[in-house]
């Protein structure tokens, strides 16, 4: 019975570890999105009308382009929607996006902490079961006839 419980606990611990790894990857993805928002804010704050920039075309190809009007920034809003903003409006939208991303990172980290706590509890249960099994084995060995008899 205890071997079956250990296997079940081990499986649960592995599943929790996989969830934690997936959530950590999610945090990295959200952090990357936040970094991109930071870079966009930096660009919007430093670029001016007439500035020359490299525009990515995809596949590692870029074109050199001049900014005609810095107050025509298009910012993704989510759900495949985007809107045009003036420079300050675009920065404000990106700052809000960063705050939302920070909140999401905090939520994921809280979930990770809960899972790690659950994993620790399961590991402790497994250790208790192993200790009980060892104690039973030791008691079983000591029940034979004593050498004095």
FENLIN-V435379 format. One record per residue. N is the residue number from 1. RES is the residue in one small letter. OMEGA is omega in whole degrees, -180 to 180 (none if undefined). Layout:
N:RES:OMEGA
N:RES:OMEGA
This chain:
1:x:-178
2:x:178
3:x:179
4:x:178
5:x:179
6:x:179
7:x:179
8:x:178
9:x:179
10:x:179
11:x:179
12:x:179
13:x:179
14:x:179
15:x:178
16:x:179
17:x:177
18:x:177
19:x:179
20:x:180
21:x:179
22:x:179
23:x:177
24:x:176
25:x:178
26:x:177
27:x:180
28:x:179
29:x:179
30:x:178
31:x:178
32:x:178
33:x:178
34:x:178
35:x:178
36:x:177
37:x:177
38:x:-180
39:x:179
40:x:178
41:x:178
42:x:-179
43:x:-180
44:x:-180
45:x:-175
46:x:-178
47:x:178
48:x:174
49:x:-179
50:x:178
51:x:177
52:x:-178
53:x:173
54:x:-178
55:x:180
56:x:178
57:x:-175
58:x:179
59:x:179
60:x:180
61:x:-180
62:x:171
63:x:175
64:x:-179
65:x:177
66:x:179
67:x:-180
68:x:-177
69:x:-178
70:x:180
71:x:174
72:x:-179
73:x:178
74:x:-176
75:x:175
76:x:180
77:x:-176
78:x:-180
79:x:178
80:x:176
81:x:176
82:x:179
83:x:178
84:x:-179
85:x:167
86:x:-177
87:x:-178
88:x:178
89:x:179
90:x:179
91:x:180
92:x:179
93:x:180
94:x:177
95:x:177
96:x:179
97:x:179
98:x:178
99:x:178
100:x:178
101:x:176
102:x:178
103:x:-180
104:x:178
105:x:178
106:x:180
107:x:-179
108:x:179
109:x:176
110:x:178
111:x:178
112:x:-180
113:x:178
114:x:179
115:x:179
116:x:178
117:x:178
118:x:179
119:x:179
120:x:179
121:x:180
122:x:178
123:x:178
124:x:177
125:x:180
126:x:178
127:x:178
128:x:180
129:x:179
130:x:179
131:x:179
132:x:180
133:x:179
134:x:179
135:x:178
136:x:178
137:x:-180
138:x:178
139:x:179
140:x:179
141:x:-177
142:x:-176
143:x:179
144:x:179
145:x:-180
146:x:-177
147:x:-179
148:x:-175
149:x:none
